[in-house]
Amino acid sequence: MTGGKRLGRRFGWLWAAYAVSAYGSGLGFGALPLIAVLVLRAGPAEVSALSAVGPAVGALIAVPLAPWVEFRRKRPVMIAMDLVRFAAMASIPVAYALGGLGFVQLLVVSIVVAAARIAFGAASGAYLKALVRPDDLLVANARFESTNWSSIAIGPPLGGAAVGRFGPVTTVVADALSYLLSALSITAIRGREETPRRTGGNPVRAGAVLDGWRHILGDPGLRALYLNNMLVAGLIMATEPVLAVLLLRQLHFAPWQYGLAFAAPCLGGLIGSRLARRVVARHGRDRVFRTVGTLRAVWLIGLAFVRPGVVGLVTVMAVELAIIVNMSLFNPVLATYRLERTPKHLVARTLSAWSIGQQASIAVCTALGGLLAAATGPRTALAVAGLLILATPLLLPRAGASAAVPPVAAPL
């Protein structure tokens, strides 16, 4: 279990910043696709395009940001990215109130938020590695993971009820304000943070943006986990907009039912994240990667068999619960391993490269899923995603690969 181990006041403020933005995002879970469906009457292809183009273009914008983040103090970067996301999200309710909300604006907001999320994640990961002791990284990451799943468990039902009572952009307001509160929490972190030293000339040179990928692909354990994680994340997230259309439009689920279907299973995330440290201590990291990594992949195909009414709602919840328990155990172990295997001067670029690859995979899979759903129907798209993800365990590290000595990082 994560336990009650104290990691210091500065970590407490960082955790508070993560928590407030996570709960805001939980309230706004699926807000942009929901607005596209309910307000703009978008179809499967448009909803999937919204979910695909944002991560894709945002990831492209984040590529040159990676070395820029690496050689900046991380707290100001995190604050700036929070303020950017606040401004972007706040523009939606303003446009809605003025009667000018359109699909293009939703698209632009999704792009800006995706790019800012990657830059924030890279900065916060690098800051976390400098903030806590190496032995405490798994505890810290498990706390973040637990907070993430609890926010999704609580947020979507409340968000769905708020949408039904106050209108479709209500949760977007809450999400925007959460970024502002996150920025204030990071501002409250005290202590001197030195500016990283720059060596080797211009840090934003053409080759610097590739240093993260060079490090990942040069490490056998990281390389295997990177490829596996890209496909798993892409295929799981590709089902979200397709499932939204199936549940809301074809099966006529109410918004609160849609939120509940994803929220209740997230309680399983509290179980997995709290067990991560104990499971690793008992069974070893290699076995967690292979066994739990496989169990993430075998349940997704169940979404293709969702039916109307209570049976359909229970089906979605059961599938999501099985996936989430395993993901919440796997993710903090992966996050800790990734930080342990990465030299300090490459953390921001490595985390950026990881996020960019994941977002690009989500974008491609979501776009293809939307096209397939438009041509054949949502159930076919869900079935194809469920079948393809069954092959992803083949990409997990072989026995002993994750324990190999990491390669020496190339000089800057």
URFENCOR-V452689 format. One record per pair of residues at least 24 apart in sequence whose C-alpha atoms are under 8 Angstrom apart, sorted by the first residue. I is the first residue (numbers start at 1). J is the second residue. D is the distance in Angstrom with one decimal. If there is no record, write none. Layout:
I&J&D + I&J&D
This chain:
1&273&7.7 + 1&274&4.3 + 1&275&4.7 + 1&276&6.6 + 1&277&5.8 + 1&278&5.8 + 2&139&5.4 + 2&142&6.4 + 2&143&6.8 + 2&273&7.7 + 2&274&5.1 + 2&275&7.2 + 2&276&7.7 + 2&277&6.6 + 3&274&7.9 + 7&132&6.9 + 7&136&7.7 + 7&140&7.9 + 10&131&7.8 + 10&189&5.4 + 10&190&6.8 + 11&128&7.9 + 11&131&7.1 + 11&132&7.6 + 13&185&5.8 + 13&186&6.4 + 13&188&6.9 + 13&189&6.0 + 14&185&7.1 + 14&186&6.1 + 14&189&7.4 + 15&144&7.0 + 16&182&7.5 + 16&185&6.6 + 17&181&7.2 + 17&182&4.2 + 17&183&7.0 + 17&184&7.9 + 17&185&5.2 + 17&186&6.2 + 18&144&7.3 + 18&182&6.8 + 19&144&7.8 + 19&147&6.1 + 19&148&7.3 + 19&151&7.7 + 20&178&5.7 + 20&179&7.6 + 20&181&6.8 + 20&182&6.0 + 21&175&7.2 + 21&178&4.8 + 21&179&5.4 + 21&181&7.5 + 21&182&5.9 + 22&147&7.4 + 22&148&5.9 + 22&151&6.0 + 22&152&7.9 + 22&178&8.0 + 23&148&7.7 + 23&151&4.6 + 23&152&7.1 + 23&154&7.9 + 23&155&6.2 + 23&178&7.6 + 24&155&7.4 + 24&171&8.0 + 24&174&5.7 + 24&175&4.2 + 24&176&7.5 + 24&177&7.5 + 24&178&5.1 + 24&179&7.7 + 25&151&7.9 + 25&152&8.0 + 25&155&7.6 + 25&175&5.3 + 25&178&7.8 + 26&151&5.3 + 26&152&4.6 + 26&153&7.7 + 26&154&7.2 + 26&155&4.2 + 26&156&5.6 + 26&159&7.7 + 27&151&8.0 + 27&152&7.6 + 27&154&7.8 + 27&155&4.0 + 27&156&5.1 + 27&157&7.8 + 27&158&6.5 + 27&159&4.6 + 27&160&8.0 + 27&171&5.7 + 27&174&7.0 + 27&175&6.8 + 28&155&7.4 + 28&156&7.0 + 28&159&6.3 + 28&171&4.8 + 28&172&5.6 + 28&174&7.3 + 28&175&5.8 + 29&152&7.6 + 29&155&7.4 + 29&156&5.8 + 29&159&7.6 + 29&259&8.0 + 31&168&7.9 + 31&169&7.7 + 31&171&7.0 + 31&172&6.7 + 32&106&6.7 + 33&241&6.8 + 33&244&7.8 + 34&168&7.7 + 34&244&7.8 + 35&168&6.1 + 35&169&7.3 + 36&103&7.1 + 37&245&7.8 + 38&168&7.7 + 39&168&7.5 + 40&102&7.3 + 40&103&7.2 + 43&245&7.7 + 44&241&7.4 + 44&242&6.5 + 44&245&6.4 + 44&370&5.9 + 44&371&8.0 + 44&373&6.8 + 44&374&5.9 + 45&367&7.9 + 45&370&5.0 + 45&371&5.9 + 45&373&7.6 + 45&374&6.0 + 46&370&8.0 + 47&241&6.2 + 47&370&7.7 + 48&238&8.0 + 48&241&5.7 + 48&242&7.1 + 48&366&5.9 + 48&367&5.8 + 48&369&7.4 + 48&370&4.9 + 49&366&7.5 + 49&367&5.9 + 49&370&7.2 + 50&106&7.5 + 50&107&5.8 + 50&110&7.5 + 51&110&7.8 + 51&241&7.2 + 51&363&7.0 + 51&366&6.8 + 51&367&7.9 + 52&362&6.8 + 52&363&3.9 + 52&364&6.6 + 52&365&7.9 + 52&366&5.4 + 52&367&5.5 + 53&107&7.3 + 53&111&7.2 + 53&363&6.2 + 53&367&7.9 + 54&107&6.2 + 54&108&7.3 + 54&109&7.8 + 54&110&4.6 + 54&111&4.0 + 54&112&7.7 + 54&114&6.4 + 54&363&7.6 + 55&110&7.2 + 55&111&6.3 + 55&114&5.5 + 55&115&7.6 + 55&359&5.2 + 55&360&6.5 + 55&362&7.2 + 55&363&5.7 + 56&111&7.8 + 56&359&6.2 + 56&360&5.1 + 56&362&7.9 + 56&363&5.3 + 56&364&7.8 + 57&111&5.9 + 57&115&7.9 + 58&110&7.8 + 58&111&4.6 + 58&112&6.2 + 58&113&7.4 + 58&114&4.8 + 58&115&4.1 + 58&116&7.8 + 59&114&6.9 + 59&115&5.8 + 59&118&7.4 + 59&355&7.7 + 59&356&4.9 + 59&357&7.8 + 59&359&6.2 + 59&360&6.5 + 60&115&7.9 + 60&356&7.5 + 61&115&6.1 + 62&115&5.2 + 62&116&7.6 + 62&118&6.6 + 62&119&6.6 + 62&352&7.4 + 62&356&7.2 + 63&209&6.2 + 63&352&7.4 + 63&353&7.6 + 63&356&7.3 + 64&204&7.1 + 64&209&6.0 + 65&119&6.8 + 66&119&6.9 + 66&122&7.6 + 66&209&6.3 + 66&348&6.4 + 66&349&5.0 + 66&352&5.8 + 66&353&7.8 + 67&203&6.1 + 67&204&5.5 + 67&208&6.2 + 67&209&6.0 + 67&348&7.4 + 67&349&6.1 + 68&203&7.2 + 68&204&6.3 + 69&119&6.9 + 69&122&7.5 + 69&123&6.4 + 69&348&6.5 + 69&349&7.9 + 70&123&7.5 + 70&196&7.6 + 70&345&7.3 + 70&346&7.3 + 70&347&7.5 + 70&348&5.1 + 70&349&6.4 + 71&195&7.0 + 71&196&5.2 + 71&197&7.0 + 71&198&6.6 + 71&203&7.3 + 72&195&5.9 + 72&196&6.3 + 73&193&6.6 + 73&194&6.7 + 73&195&5.1 + 73&196&6.8 + 74&123&5.1 + 74&124&6.8 + 74&126&7.5 + 74&127&6.1 + 75&123&7.5 + 75&124&7.8 + 75&127&7.7 + 75&186&6.7 + 75&187&7.6 + 77&119&7.8 + 77&120&6.9 + 77&123&6.7 + 78&119&7.8 + 78&120&5.1 + 78&123&6.4 + 78&124&6.9 + 78&183&7.3 + 78&186&7.6 + 79&182&7.8 + 79&183&4.8 + 79&184&7.8 + 79&186&6.7 + 79&187&7.3 + 80&183&7.8 + 81&116&5.2 + 81&117&7.2 + 81&119&7.1 + 81&120&5.9 + 82&116&7.6 + 82&120&7.7 + 82&179&5.1 + 82&180&6.4 + 82&182&6.9 + 82&183&5.7 + 83&179&6.7 + 83&180&6.2 + 83&183&6.9 + 84&112&7.8 + 84&113&7.7 + 84&116&7.1 + 85&112&7.2 + 85&113&5.5 + 85&116&6.7 + 85&176&7.0 + 85&179&6.6 + 86&175&7.9 + 86&176&4.6 + 86&177&6.5 + 86&178&7.8 + 86&179&5.4 + 86&180&6.0 + 87&176&7.3 + 88&112&7.0 + 88&113&7.1 + 88&176&7.9 + 89&113&8.0 + 89&172&6.4 + 89&173&7.3 + 89&175&7.3 + 89&176&5.2 + 90&172&7.3 + 90&173&6.3 + 90&176&5.6 + 92&169&7.4 + 92&172&7.4 + 93&169&5.8 + 93&170&7.8 + 93&172&7.1 + 93&173&6.8 + 96&169&7.7 + 118&352&6.1 + 118&355&6.1 + 118&356&7.2 + 119&352&6.8 + 121&351&7.3 + 121&352&7.6 + 122&347&7.3 + 122&348&4.6 + 122&349&7.1 + 122&350&7.9 + 122&351&5.1 + 122&352&5.4 + 123&348&6.0 + 125&339&7.9 + 125&347&7.3 + 125&348&7.1 + 125&351&7.3 + 126&344&7.5 + 126&347&5.5 + 126&348&5.7 + 129&339&6.9 + 129&344&8.0 + 134&340&7.5 + 137&336&5.9 + 138&277&6.7 + 138&332&6.3 + 138&333&6.5 + 138&335&8.0 + 138&336&5.5 + 139&277&7.0 + 141&332&5.1 + 141&333&7.9 + 141&335&6.8 + 141&336&6.8 + 142&273&5.2 + 142&274&6.5 + 142&276&7.0 + 142&277&7.9 + 142&332&5.2 + 143&273&7.3 + 143&274&7.8 + 145&269&7.6 + 145&273&6.0 + 145&328&6.4 + 145&331&7.4 + 145&332&6.5 + 146&269&6.2 + 146&270&5.0 + 146&273&5.4 + 146&274&7.0 + 146&328&7.5 + 147&270&7.9 + 149&266&5.2 + 149&267&6.7 + 149&268&7.9 + 149&269&5.1 + 149&270&6.5 + 149&328&7.8 + 150&266&6.5 + 150&267&6.3 + 150&269&7.2 + 150&270&6.6 + 152&262&7.7 + 152&263&5.5 + 152&266&6.2 + 153&262&7.5 + 153&263&4.0 + 153&264&5.4 + 153&265&7.0 + 153&266&4.8 + 153&267&5.9 + 154&263&6.5 + 154&264&8.0 + 155&263&7.3 + 156&256&7.9 + 156&259&4.7 + 156&260&6.6 + 156&262&7.4 + 156&263&5.8 + 157&256&5.8 + 157&257&7.8 + 157&259&4.9 + 157&260&5.2 + 157&263&6.5 + 158&256&8.0 + 159&256&7.8 + 159&259&7.4 + 160&255&5.3 + 160&256&4.4 + 160&257&7.8 + 160&258&7.6 + 160&259&5.6 + 161&255&7.5 + 161&256&5.6 + 163&255&7.6 + 164&255&6.9 + 164&256&7.5 + 199&412&6.4 + 200&412&5.5 + 209&349&7.1 + 210&353&7.8 + 211&346&7.5 + 211&349&6.7 + 211&350&7.4 + 212&346&6.6 + 212&347&7.9 + 212&349&4.7 + 212&350&3.9 + 212&351&7.3 + 212&352&7.3 + 212&353&5.4 + 212&354&7.9 + 213&350&6.6 + 213&353&5.8 + 213&354&7.7 + 215&342&7.7 + 215&350&7.1 + 215&409&6.9 + 216&350&7.0 + 218&407&6.8 + 219&406&6.0 + 219&407&6.2 + 220&397&7.6 + 220&401&6.2 + 220&402&7.3 + 220&404&7.9 + 221&397&5.8 + 221&401&5.2 + 221&402&4.4 + 221&403&7.6 + 221&404&7.5 + 222&338&7.0 + 222&402&7.4 + 224&395&5.7 + 224&396&5.5 + 224&397&5.3 + 225&395&7.3 + 225&396&5.9 + 225&397&6.6 + 226&354&7.0 + 227&395&6.8 + 228&392&5.9 + 228&393&7.2 + 228&395&5.3 + 228&396&6.1 + 229&358&7.3 + 230&357&6.5 + 230&358&4.7 + 230&361&5.8 + 230&362&7.6 + 231&358&7.9 + 231&361&6.6 + 231&389&7.4 + 231&392&6.9 + 232&297&7.2 + 232&389&6.4 + 232&392&6.8 + 233&358&6.8 + 233&361&7.5 + 233&362&6.5 + 234&358&7.0 + 234&359&7.7 + 234&361&5.0 + 234&362&3.8 + 234&363&7.3 + 234&364&7.6 + 234&365&5.5 + 234&366&7.1 + 235&362&7.0 + 235&365&6.0 + 235&366&7.6 + 235&385&5.7 + 235&386&7.8 + 235&388&7.8 + 235&389&6.6 + 236&300&7.4 + 236&385&7.6 + 237&362&6.3 + 237&366&7.0 + 238&362&6.4 + 238&363&7.9 + 238&365&5.5 + 238&366&4.0 + 238&367&7.7 + 238&369&6.1 + 238&370&8.0 + 238&385&7.8 + 239&366&7.3 + 239&369&7.3 + 239&381&7.8 + 239&382&6.1 + 239&385&7.3 + 241&366&7.9 + 241&370&7.8 + 242&369&7.4 + 242&370&6.6 + 242&373&6.9 + 242&378&5.7 + 242&381&7.5 + 242&382&7.5 + 243&378&7.0 + 243&382&7.7 + 245&378&7.5 + 246&378&6.1 + 246&379&7.8 + 251&307&7.5 + 251&308&5.5 + 252&308&7.9 + 253&308&7.9 + 253&309&7.9 + 257&313&7.6 + 261&313&6.1 + 261&314&7.7 + 261&316&6.1 + 261&317&5.2 + 262&316&7.7 + 262&317&6.6 + 262&320&6.9 + 264&317&7.0 + 265&317&5.7 + 265&318&7.2 + 265&320&5.8 + 265&321&4.3 + 265&324&7.1 + 266&320&7.8 + 266&321&6.6 + 266&324&6.4 + 266&325&8.0 + 267&321&8.0 + 268&321&6.0 + 268&322&8.0 + 268&324&6.2 + 268&325&4.9 + 268&328&8.0 + 269&324&5.6 + 269&325&5.2 + 269&327&7.6 + 269&328&5.0 + 269&329&7.7 + 270&325&7.9 + 270&328&7.5 + 271&325&6.6 + 271&328&7.8 + 271&329&8.0 + 272&324&7.9 + 272&325&5.0 + 272&326&6.4 + 272&327&7.5 + 272&328&4.9 + 272&329&4.2 + 272&330&8.0 + 273&328&5.0 + 273&329&4.9 + 273&332&7.0 + 274&329&7.8 + 275&329&6.8 + 276&329&5.1 + 276&330&7.5 + 276&332&7.2 + 276&333&6.9 + 280&333&7.9 + 285&333&7.4 + 285&402&7.9 + 286&397&7.9 + 286&399&6.4 + 286&400&6.7 + 286&402&6.5 + 286&403&7.8 + 288&330&7.0 + 289&330&6.8 + 289&396&7.1 + 289&397&7.5 + 290&393&7.4 + 290&396&6.2 + 290&397&7.1 + 290&398&8.0 + 292&326&5.7 + 292&327&7.7 + 292&329&7.5 + 292&330&6.3 + 293&326&7.4 + 293&327&7.8 + 293&330&6.7 + 293&393&6.6 + 293&396&7.3 + 294&392&7.8 + 294&393&5.2 + 295&323&7.5 + 295&326&6.4 + 296&322&7.6 + 296&323&5.2 + 296&324&7.7 + 296&326&5.5 + 296&327&6.1 + 297&323&7.4 + 297&389&5.7 + 297&390&5.7 + 297&392&7.2 + 297&393&7.5 + 298&386&7.8 + 298&389&7.5 + 298&390&5.9 + 299&323&6.5 + 299&386&7.5 + 300&385&7.6 + 300&386&4.9 + 300&389&7.7 + 301&382&6.8 + 301&383&5.5 + 301&384&7.9 + 301&385&7.1 + 301&386&3.7 + 301&387&6.4 + 302&383&8.0 + 302&386&7.5 + 303&379&8.0 + 303&382&6.4 + 303&383&7.5 + 303&386&8.0 + 304&379&5.0 + 304&380&7.1 + 304&382&5.2 + 304&383&5.2 + 304&386&7.9 + 305&379&7.5 + 341&406&6.3 + 343&409&7.2
